Amino acid sequence: MIFQNFRTAVLNKNGALAARQVDASTIKYYGKLLDWTWYADTAIIDTLNVFDRLAVLNLRHRVAKDRLLQLKDGKDLMTLSVDSGFFSENSVKDFEIGNVDFKTKEGSTAYGQARVNGKDFNLIFTFVKEKEGWKLQLTEMLQMARQGMEMDIKRKGKDVNEYIWTYLVLESGKNVAPGIIEPLKKR
């Protein structure tokens, strides 16, 4: 049910519902993204992996500075990301969960086999039991997305920054302002 709720939330751009389905480690990760979005200068941005760098620059490019500065935490950023359609519908629309296997003695972690069109897919979703109940852990999925981007960059023989700039222009339909590499505020 957790994954179905998350999928429905993404497909309907309901960020508040999506944020309630994910675990604390996912919200913490989104909190780090928000911190980088607010404070990271070029020296820090250049140290980020391609996925995190793209996420930070995408937010700075496509979301008004005032709106980003209103966000309080990772949960707010997760909500905004889903509401704005930054969380790809293609990442969830054809997926469902097949068999679920509980792996820890305490029953605090479960793994669900991903299925597409009724057939098992080479992907496992992780669920974590927290005090509020079962939650979907997205951090592993985001890691896989990063690896996919890295392979795509290598295959295309592109520079990371060129890849990111091209993505930003294609996704937004507008030119990238050079100022997106500057922090939104100072500590």
LOTI-168549 format. One record per atom (N, C-alpha, C): residue number from 1; x, y, z; atom name; residue in one letter. Coordinates in Angstrom, 3 decimals. Example, Ala and Ser with C-alpha at 12.3 -4.5 7.8 and 13.67 -1.06 7.14 Angstrom:
BEGIN
seq,x,y,z,atom,type
1,13.190,-5.690,7.800,N,A
1,12.300,-4.500,7.800,CA,A
1,13.200,-3.300,7.800,C,A
2,12.850,-2.250,7.080,N,S
2,13.670,-1.060,7.140,CA,S
2,12.900,0.030,7.870,C,S
END
This chain:
BEGIN
seq,x,y,z,atom,type
1,0.816,-1.199,0.000,N,M
1,0.000,0.000,0.000,CA,M
1,0.861,1.264,0.000,C,M
2,2.004,1.228,0.688,N,I
2,2.879,2.400,0.759,CA,I
2,3.347,2.772,-0.651,C,I
3,3.827,1.802,-1.409,N,F
3,4.306,2.113,-2.746,CA,F
3,3.170,2.613,-3.633,C,F
4,1.999,1.995,-3.544,N,Q
4,0.868,2.438,-4.348,CA,Q
4,0.504,3.882,-4.007,C,Q
5,0.537,4.219,-2.720,N,N
5,0.266,5.600,-2.307,CA,N
5,1.311,6.550,-2.883,C,N
6,2.588,6.131,-2.842,N,F
6,3.654,6.963,-3.368,CA,F
6,3.478,7.140,-4.883,C,F
7,3.217,6.052,-5.572,N,R
7,3.018,6.124,-7.025,CA,R
7,1.854,7.042,-7.370,C,R
8,0.741,6.890,-6.682,N,T
8,-0.420,7.753,-6.913,CA,T
8,-0.067,9.210,-6.656,C,T
9,0.697,9.454,-5.587,N,A
9,1.099,10.827,-5.257,CA,A
9,1.951,11.434,-6.364,C,A
10,2.914,10.682,-6.883,N,V
10,3.778,11.195,-7.952,CA,V
10,2.959,11.443,-9.215,C,V
11,2.127,10.496,-9.588,N,L
11,1.327,10.638,-10.807,CA,L
11,0.362,11.807,-10.728,C,L
12,-0.120,12.122,-9.519,N,N
12,-1.063,13.230,-9.317,CA,N
12,-0.391,14.508,-8.830,C,N
13,0.937,14.483,-8.772,N,K
13,1.722,15.638,-8.296,CA,K
13,1.230,16.116,-6.927,C,K
14,1.061,15.149,-6.031,N,N
14,0.634,15.414,-4.661,CA,N
14,1.838,15.207,-3.744,C,N
15,2.646,16.235,-3.603,N,G
15,3.882,16.137,-2.847,CA,G
15,3.697,15.832,-1.375,C,G
16,2.647,16.376,-0.764,N,A
16,2.427,16.125,0.666,CA,A
16,2.178,14.642,0.915,C,A
17,1.380,14.015,0.062,N,L
17,1.132,12.574,0.197,CA,L
17,2.415,11.788,-0.049,C,L
18,3.175,12.158,-1.062,N,A
18,4.433,11.456,-1.356,CA,A
18,5.393,11.536,-0.182,C,A
19,5.536,12.714,0.403,N,A
19,6.460,12.905,1.521,CA,A
19,6.079,12.064,2.735,C,A
20,4.795,11.790,2.906,N,R
20,4.353,10.959,4.038,CA,R
20,4.666,9.477,3.823,C,R
21,4.999,9.082,2.586,N,Q
21,5.247,7.672,2.282,CA,Q
21,6.712,7.284,2.410,C,Q
22,7.620,8.259,2.467,N,V
22,9.048,7.947,2.427,CA,V
22,9.667,7.962,3.826,C,V
23,10.784,7.259,3.952,N,D
23,11.434,7.089,5.249,CA,D
23,12.295,8.296,5.631,C,D
24,12.774,8.268,6.853,N,A
24,13.574,9.363,7.400,CA,A
24,14.877,9.565,6.629,C,A
25,15.502,8.488,6.126,N,S
25,16.756,8.665,5.385,CA,S
25,16.515,9.399,4.068,C,S
26,15.373,9.188,3.455,N,T
26,15.032,9.902,2.223,CA,T
26,14.811,11.380,2.520,C,T
27,14.087,11.668,3.588,N,I
27,13.838,13.066,3.981,CA,I
27,15.161,13.741,4.359,C,I
28,16.041,13.009,5.032,N,K
28,17.355,13.559,5.384,CA,K
28,18.152,13.891,4.124,C,K
29,18.122,13.009,3.140,N,Y
29,18.809,13.265,1.871,CA,Y
29,18.259,14.541,1.222,C,Y
30,16.944,14.664,1.169,N,Y
30,16.347,15.874,0.591,CA,Y
30,16.728,17.114,1.406,C,Y
31,16.926,16.953,2.697,N,G
31,17.418,18.051,3.527,CA,G
31,18.825,18.479,3.118,C,G
32,19.680,17.498,2.790,N,K
32,21.031,17.824,2.304,CA,K
32,20.954,18.555,0.969,C,K
33,20.063,18.100,0.087,N,L
33,19.894,18.790,-1.194,CA,L
33,19.457,20.236,-0.986,C,L
34,18.550,20.445,-0.039,N,L
34,18.080,21.798,0.240,CA,L
34,19.216,22.661,0.776,C,L
35,20.017,22.102,1.673,N,D
35,21.158,22.834,2.219,CA,D
35,22.124,23.235,1.100,C,D
36,22.437,22.301,0.208,N,W
36,23.311,22.618,-0.923,CA,W
36,22.676,23.672,-1.826,C,W
37,21.373,23.552,-2.039,N,T
37,20.680,24.513,-2.895,CA,T
37,20.789,25.923,-2.309,C,T
38,20.662,26.034,-1.006,N,W
38,20.769,27.345,-0.357,CA,W
38,22.201,27.868,-0.317,C,W
39,23.153,27.008,0.091,N,Y
39,24.470,27.494,0.496,CA,Y
39,25.650,27.123,-0.409,C,Y
40,25.528,26.135,-1.259,N,A
40,26.695,25.639,-1.992,CA,A
40,27.177,26.646,-3.037,C,A
41,28.473,26.919,-2.983,N,D
41,29.099,27.731,-4.022,CA,D
41,29.722,26.789,-5.049,C,D
42,30.406,27.339,-6.028,N,T
42,30.957,26.492,-7.097,CA,T
42,31.953,25.470,-6.573,C,T
43,32.717,25.836,-5.551,N,A
43,33.698,24.884,-5.007,CA,A
43,32.993,23.650,-4.446,C,A
44,31.869,23.848,-3.789,N,I
44,31.120,22.715,-3.228,CA,I
44,30.371,21.982,-4.340,C,I
45,29.726,22.727,-5.214,N,I
45,28.967,22.104,-6.309,CA,I
45,29.858,21.175,-7.125,C,I
46,31.088,21.617,-7.384,N,D
46,32.007,20.798,-8.181,CA,D
46,32.394,19.487,-7.502,C,D
47,32.200,19.380,-6.190,N,T
47,32.523,18.138,-5.486,CA,T
47,31.345,17.164,-5.464,C,T
48,30.156,17.627,-5.818,N,L
48,28.968,16.777,-5.766,CA,L
48,28.958,15.793,-6.935,C,L
49,28.361,14.633,-6.702,N,N
49,28.195,13.691,-7.804,CA,N
49,27.209,14.290,-8.812,C,N
50,27.161,13.739,-9.993,N,V
50,26.364,14.307,-11.077,CA,V
50,24.888,14.419,-10.720,C,V
51,24.345,13.451,-10.027,N,F
51,22.930,13.478,-9.691,CA,F
51,22.626,14.616,-8.725,C,F
52,23.445,14.740,-7.669,N,D
52,23.227,15.802,-6.687,CA,D
52,23.468,17.177,-7.304,C,D
53,24.501,17.287,-8.131,N,R
53,24.798,18.557,-8.796,CA,R
53,23.626,18.961,-9.689,C,R
54,23.111,18.003,-10.458,N,L
54,21.965,18.286,-11.315,CA,L
54,20.750,18.701,-10.491,C,L
55,20.503,18.007,-9.386,N,A
55,19.350,18.335,-8.549,CA,A
55,19.442,19.767,-8.023,C,A
56,20.608,20.148,-7.507,N,V
56,20.801,21.491,-6.963,CA,V
56,20.617,22.538,-8.057,C,V
57,21.268,22.342,-9.177,N,L
57,21.192,23.333,-10.254,CA,L
57,19.805,23.374,-10.886,C,L
58,19.139,22.239,-10.967,N,N
58,17.772,22.199,-11.476,CA,N
58,16.842,23.021,-10.589,C,N
59,16.996,22.871,-9.289,N,L
59,16.165,23.650,-8.372,CA,L
59,16.446,25.141,-8.522,C,L
60,17.693,25.511,-8.562,N,R
60,18.045,26.932,-8.715,CA,R
60,17.574,27.490,-10.054,C,R
61,17.581,26.659,-11.075,N,H
61,17.194,27.090,-12.425,CA,H
61,15.678,27.210,-12.568,C,H
62,14.933,26.281,-11.987,N,R
62,13.497,26.188,-12.290,CA,R
62,12.562,26.675,-11.202,C,R
63,13.088,26.927,-10.009,N,V
63,12.229,27.370,-8.907,CA,V
63,12.681,28.759,-8.479,C,V
64,11.724,29.644,-8.268,N,A
64,12.049,31.010,-7.849,CA,A
64,12.829,30.992,-6.532,C,A
65,13.808,31.868,-6.446,N,K
65,14.648,31.965,-5.249,CA,K
65,13.797,32.151,-3.996,C,K
66,12.813,33.034,-4.063,N,D
66,11.959,33.272,-2.889,CA,D
66,11.261,31.996,-2.446,C,D
67,10.806,31.203,-3.410,N,R
67,10.120,29.939,-3.079,CA,R
67,11.086,28.972,-2.406,C,R
68,12.301,28.854,-2.933,N,L
68,13.294,27.956,-2.335,CA,L
68,13.656,28.392,-0.916,C,L
69,13.728,29.681,-0.696,N,L
69,14.093,30.182,0.638,CA,L
69,12.959,30.016,1.648,C,L
70,11.737,29.780,1.181,N,Q
70,10.603,29.530,2.078,CA,Q
70,10.583,28.099,2.616,C,Q
71,11.275,27.195,1.941,N,L
71,11.277,25.793,2.363,CA,L
71,11.976,25.662,3.708,C,L
72,11.465,24.782,4.556,N,K
72,12.022,24.624,5.900,CA,K
72,12.943,23.421,6.041,C,K
73,12.677,22.360,5.258,N,D
73,13.407,21.113,5.499,CA,D
73,13.271,20.171,4.303,C,D
74,13.827,18.979,4.467,N,G
74,13.791,17.984,3.411,CA,G
74,12.384,17.562,3.032,C,G
75,11.497,17.526,3.992,N,K
75,10.108,17.159,3.699,CA,K
75,9.469,18.206,2.782,C,K
76,9.737,19.477,3.050,N,D
76,9.222,20.539,2.179,CA,D
76,9.792,20.409,0.769,C,D
77,11.088,20.074,0.668,N,L
77,11.698,19.932,-0.656,CA,L
77,11.140,18.725,-1.394,C,L
78,10.927,17.636,-0.696,N,M
78,10.311,16.454,-1.322,CA,M
78,8.924,16.832,-1.840,C,M
79,8.166,17.542,-1.038,N,T
79,6.825,17.973,-1.432,CA,T
79,6.888,18.837,-2.691,C,T
80,7.766,19.835,-2.681,N,L
80,7.929,20.715,-3.838,CA,L
80,8.355,19.927,-5.078,C,L
81,9.280,18.995,-4.922,N,S
81,9.786,18.216,-6.055,CA,S
81,8.679,17.416,-6.722,C,S
82,7.825,16.807,-5.933,N,V
82,6.723,16.022,-6.491,CA,V
82,5.652,16.954,-7.060,C,V
83,5.287,18.008,-6.310,N,D
83,4.279,18.969,-6.787,CA,D
83,4.679,19.576,-8.129,C,D
84,5.974,19.825,-8.297,N,S
84,6.483,20.493,-9.505,CA,S
84,6.753,19.526,-10.651,C,S
85,6.597,18.237,-10.410,N,G
85,6.833,17.254,-11.459,CA,G
85,8.295,16.924,-11.679,C,G
86,9.166,17.294,-10.720,N,F
86,10.584,16.976,-10.856,CA,F
86,10.841,15.500,-10.613,C,F
87,9.950,14.852,-9.897,N,F
87,10.057,13.416,-9.675,CA,F
87,9.345,12.759,-10.847,C,F
88,10.080,12.144,-11.710,N,S
88,9.572,11.640,-12.981,CA,S
88,8.429,10.634,-12.808,C,S
89,7.344,10.900,-13.529,N,E
89,6.225,9.961,-13.540,CA,E
89,6.666,8.610,-14.091,C,E
90,7.600,8.631,-15.036,N,N
90,8.081,7.378,-15.632,CA,N
90,8.786,6.494,-14.620,C,N
91,9.264,7.096,-13.518,N,S
91,9.968,6.301,-12.515,CA,S
91,9.018,5.451,-11.686,C,S
92,7.717,5.703,-11.787,N,V
92,6.774,4.930,-10.980,CA,V
92,5.559,4.393,-11.735,C,V
93,5.205,4.988,-12.859,N,K
93,3.886,4.708,-13.439,CA,K
93,3.647,3.254,-13.807,C,K
94,4.657,2.548,-14.286,N,D
94,4.456,1.160,-14.710,CA,D
94,4.833,0.140,-13.644,C,D
95,5.282,0.638,-12.495,N,F
95,5.752,-0.270,-11.449,CA,F
95,4.650,-0.649,-10.476,C,F
96,4.763,-1.859,-9.985,N,E
96,3.959,-2.346,-8.866,CA,E
96,4.885,-3.218,-8.034,C,E
97,4.430,-3.587,-6.865,N,I
97,5.236,-4.419,-5.970,CA,I
97,4.686,-5.831,-5.981,C,I
98,5.594,-6.788,-6.179,N,G
98,5.223,-8.202,-6.127,CA,G
98,5.411,-8.720,-4.708,C,G
99,6.097,-9.838,-4.589,N,N
99,6.323,-10.451,-3.280,CA,N
99,7.162,-9.544,-2.383,C,N
100,6.805,-9.512,-1.110,N,V
100,7.555,-8.736,-0.123,CA,V
100,8.206,-9.719,0.837,C,V
101,9.502,-9.508,1.095,N,D
101,10.289,-10.394,1.942,CA,D
101,10.831,-9.598,3.122,C,D
102,10.551,-10.054,4.339,N,F
102,11.064,-9.405,5.544,CA,F
102,12.416,-10.023,5.872,C,F
103,13.453,-9.191,5.965,N,K
103,14.810,-9.705,6.100,CA,K
103,15.418,-9.587,7.495,C,K
104,14.899,-8.752,8.345,N,T
104,15.532,-8.604,9.653,CA,T
104,14.728,-9.336,10.712,C,T
105,15.415,-9.738,11.773,N,K
105,14.751,-10.460,12.856,CA,K
105,13.608,-9.655,13.457,C,K
106,13.815,-8.364,13.599,N,E
106,12.801,-7.510,14.215,CA,E
106,11.674,-7.171,13.244,C,E
107,11.856,-7.538,11.999,N,G
107,10.833,-7.220,11.012,CA,G
107,10.791,-5.742,10.677,C,G
108,11.948,-5.066,10.752,N,S
108,11.970,-3.626,10.522,CA,S
108,12.374,-3.236,9.105,C,S
109,12.752,-4.206,8.284,N,T
109,13.097,-3.934,6.894,CA,T
109,12.435,-4.992,6.015,C,T
110,11.875,-4.520,4.911,N,A
110,11.247,-5.436,3.963,CA,A
110,11.670,-5.031,2.559,C,A
111,11.717,-6.026,1.683,N,Y
111,12.114,-5.794,0.304,CA,Y
111,10.998,-6.283,-0.598,C,Y
112,10.590,-5.425,-1.521,N,G
112,9.519,-5.778,-2.443,CA,G
112,10.029,-5.882,-3.862,C,G
113,9.726,-6.983,-4.497,N,Q
113,10.121,-7.202,-5.881,CA,Q
113,9.338,-6.261,-6.787,C,Q
114,10.050,-5.493,-7.598,N,A
114,9.384,-4.619,-8.561,CA,A
114,8.808,-5.464,-9.687,C,A
115,7.651,-5.055,-10.152,N,R
115,6.999,-5.736,-11.264,CA,R
115,6.552,-4.678,-12.267,C,R
116,6.705,-4.999,-13.529,N,V
116,6.240,-4.135,-14.607,CA,V
116,5.380,-4.987,-15.523,C,V
117,4.159,-4.523,-15.754,N,N
117,3.206,-5.271,-16.588,CA,N
117,3.063,-6.715,-16.133,C,N
118,3.014,-6.902,-14.806,N,G
118,2.794,-8.221,-14.238,CA,G
118,3.997,-9.137,-14.207,C,G
119,5.157,-8.643,-14.647,N,K
119,6.355,-9.486,-14.673,CA,K
119,7.424,-8.900,-13.766,C,K
120,8.152,-9.797,-13.090,N,D
120,9.243,-9.350,-12.223,CA,D
120,10.254,-8.545,-13.018,C,D
121,10.724,-7.467,-12.391,N,F
121,11.702,-6.573,-12.989,CA,F
121,12.932,-6.586,-12.096,C,F
122,14.096,-6.417,-12.665,N,N
122,15.351,-6.506,-11.917,CA,N
122,15.541,-5.275,-11.023,C,N
123,14.667,-5.141,-10.052,N,L
123,14.698,-3.997,-9.142,CA,L
123,13.975,-4.387,-7.864,C,L
124,14.552,-4.005,-6.759,N,I
124,13.962,-4.298,-5.455,CA,I
124,13.710,-2.979,-4.728,C,I
125,12.522,-2.810,-4.218,N,F
125,12.197,-1.645,-3.401,CA,F
125,12.396,-1.999,-1.937,C,F
126,12.946,-1.067,-1.184,N,T
126,13.186,-1.278,0.244,CA,T
126,12.157,-0.488,1.053,C,T
127,11.631,-1.149,2.079,N,F
127,10.685,-0.527,2.996,CA,F
127,11.252,-0.634,4.398,C,F
128,11.083,0.403,5.192,N,V
128,11.623,0.459,6.542,CA,V
128,10.484,0.750,7.506,C,V
129,10.449,0.001,8.598,N,K
129,9.419,0.237,9.608,CA,K
129,9.910,1.316,10.559,C,K
130,9.177,2.421,10.615,N,E
130,9.493,3.528,11.517,CA,E
130,8.345,3.666,12.512,C,E
131,8.470,4.577,13.443,N,K
131,7.440,4.691,14.478,CA,K
131,6.059,5.020,13.901,C,K
132,6.017,5.716,12.750,N,E
132,4.730,6.037,12.116,CA,E
132,4.190,4.889,11.270,C,E
133,5.005,3.844,11.074,N,G
133,4.602,2.715,10.245,CA,G
133,5.616,2.473,9.141,C,G
134,5.234,1.684,8.151,N,W
134,6.127,1.336,7.048,CA,W
134,6.307,2.514,6.107,C,W
135,7.554,2.687,5.663,N,K
135,7.910,3.787,4.762,CA,K
135,8.761,3.251,3.617,C,K
136,8.673,3.911,2.477,N,L
136,9.463,3.574,1.300,CA,L
136,10.812,4.273,1.396,C,L
137,11.883,3.518,1.205,N,Q
137,13.231,4.093,1.229,CA,Q
137,13.653,4.362,-0.221,C,Q
138,13.862,5.636,-0.537,N,L
138,14.221,5.995,-1.909,CA,L
138,15.708,6.221,-2.112,C,L
139,16.491,6.256,-1.057,N,T
139,17.904,6.597,-1.201,CA,T
139,18.638,5.615,-2.114,C,T
140,18.322,4.334,-2.034,N,E
140,18.960,3.354,-2.918,CA,E
140,18.550,3.572,-4.373,C,E
141,17.296,3.940,-4.594,N,M
141,16.809,4.194,-5.948,CA,M
141,17.503,5.424,-6.538,C,M
142,17.700,6.438,-5.706,N,L
142,18.379,7.644,-6.172,CA,L
142,19.835,7.341,-6.514,C,L
143,20.443,6.438,-5.752,N,Q
143,21.811,6.003,-6.045,CA,Q
143,21.874,5.320,-7.411,C,Q
144,20.875,4.519,-7.707,N,M
144,20.819,3.850,-9.011,CA,M
144,20.632,4.869,-10.134,C,M
145,19.837,5.899,-9.882,N,A
145,19.643,6.954,-10.883,CA,A
145,20.965,7.672,-11.148,C,A
146,21.731,7.914,-10.089,N,R
146,23.042,8.549,-10.238,CA,R
146,23.949,7.685,-11.109,C,R
147,23.978,6.393,-10.824,N,Q
147,24.815,5.489,-11.604,CA,Q
147,24.390,5.468,-13.067,C,Q
148,23.096,5.505,-13.303,N,G
148,22.590,5.548,-14.674,CA,G
148,23.031,6.808,-15.405,C,G
149,22.989,7.939,-14.704,N,M
149,23.458,9.198,-15.302,CA,M
149,24.941,9.131,-15.618,C,M
150,25.718,8.591,-14.701,N,E
150,27.163,8.490,-14.921,CA,E
150,27.468,7.627,-16.144,C,E
151,26.729,6.535,-16.300,N,M
151,26.934,5.671,-17.475,CA,M
151,26.520,6.396,-18.754,C,M
152,25.435,7.155,-18.691,N,D
152,24.969,7.908,-19.857,CA,D
152,25.996,8.952,-20.278,C,D
153,26.569,9.647,-19.314,N,I
153,27.595,10.659,-19.600,CA,I
153,28.807,10.004,-20.253,C,I
154,29.222,8.886,-19.694,N,K
154,30.386,8.173,-20.236,CA,K
154,30.107,7.690,-21.664,C,K
155,28.925,7.127,-21.862,N,R
155,28.548,6.610,-23.174,CA,R
155,28.506,7.732,-24.214,C,R
156,28.009,8.904,-23.821,N,K
156,27.902,10.035,-24.746,CA,K
156,29.212,10.799,-24.871,C,K
157,30.162,10.513,-23.982,N,G
157,31.445,11.199,-24.020,CA,G
157,31.346,12.681,-23.713,C,G
158,30.397,13.037,-22.854,N,K
158,30.183,14.448,-22.518,CA,K
158,30.858,14.812,-21.202,C,K
159,31.145,16.073,-21.063,N,D
159,31.586,16.652,-19.805,CA,D
159,30.361,16.721,-18.888,C,D
160,30.556,16.524,-17.595,N,V
160,29.440,16.524,-16.638,CA,V
160,28.662,17.832,-16.704,C,V
161,29.352,18.954,-16.698,N,N
161,28.653,20.239,-16.716,CA,N
161,27.890,20.457,-18.025,C,N
162,28.464,20.024,-19.136,N,E
162,27.767,20.123,-20.422,CA,E
162,26.496,19.272,-20.387,C,E
163,26.599,18.086,-19.830,N,Y
163,25.451,17.188,-19.700,CA,Y
163,24.355,17.858,-18.872,C,Y
164,24.735,18.452,-17.744,N,I
164,23.762,19.092,-16.860,CA,I
164,23.126,20.295,-17.547,C,I
165,23.937,21.148,-18.162,N,W
165,23.388,22.337,-18.827,CA,W
165,22.412,21.928,-19.924,C,W
166,22.764,20.921,-20.705,N,T
166,21.880,20.439,-21.769,CA,T
166,20.569,19.943,-21.181,C,T
167,20.652,19.179,-20.111,N,Y
167,19.450,18.677,-19.441,CA,Y
167,18.564,19.836,-18.985,C,Y
168,19.168,20.818,-18.337,N,L
168,18.390,21.942,-17.809,CA,L
168,17.654,22.688,-18.911,C,L
169,18.326,22.919,-20.028,N,V
169,17.695,23.621,-21.144,CA,V
169,16.578,22.775,-21.744,C,V
170,16.843,21.493,-21.973,N,L
170,15.834,20.626,-22.582,CA,L
170,14.613,20.444,-21.682,C,L
171,14.825,20.282,-20.393,N,E
171,13.708,20.070,-19.463,CA,E
171,12.883,21.321,-19.227,C,E
172,13.555,22.470,-19.166,N,S
172,12.840,23.706,-18.827,CA,S
172,12.419,24.509,-20.044,C,S
173,13.113,24.309,-21.159,N,G
173,12.815,25.088,-22.347,CA,G
173,13.330,26.516,-22.289,C,G
174,14.208,26.779,-21.332,N,K
174,14.754,28.140,-21.248,CA,K
174,16.249,28.095,-20.996,C,K
175,16.920,29.171,-21.371,N,N
175,18.362,29.249,-21.190,CA,N
175,18.729,29.252,-19.712,C,N
176,19.911,28.763,-19.439,N,V
176,20.391,28.682,-18.060,CA,V
176,21.125,29.976,-17.720,C,V
177,20.699,30.616,-16.646,N,A
177,21.374,31.833,-16.184,CA,A
177,22.665,31.443,-15.477,C,A
178,23.759,32.125,-15.762,N,P
178,25.040,31.775,-15.122,CA,P
178,24.984,31.862,-13.597,C,P
179,24.081,32.667,-13.063,N,G
179,23.982,32.853,-11.617,CA,G
179,23.524,31.638,-10.829,C,G
180,23.083,30.580,-11.517,N,I
180,22.621,29.406,-10.762,CA,I
180,23.756,28.707,-10.024,C,I
181,24.987,29.044,-10.352,N,I
181,26.104,28.417,-9.634,CA,I
181,26.434,29.159,-8.340,C,I
182,25.761,30.270,-8.086,N,E
182,25.980,31.053,-6.864,CA,E
182,25.013,30.617,-5.767,C,E
183,25.468,30.632,-4.514,N,P
183,24.571,30.259,-3.416,CA,P
183,23.395,31.236,-3.306,C,P
184,22.277,30.747,-2.770,N,L
184,21.106,31.602,-2.594,CA,L
184,21.222,32.462,-1.349,C,L
185,21.967,31.959,-0.363,N,K
185,22.187,32.745,0.851,CA,K
185,23.475,32.289,1.509,C,K
186,23.923,33.078,2.449,N,K
186,25.163,32.782,3.161,CA,K
186,24.829,32.260,4.547,C,K
187,25.732,31.450,5.080,N,R
187,25.530,30.907,6.436,CA,R
187,25.721,31.983,7.462,C,R
END
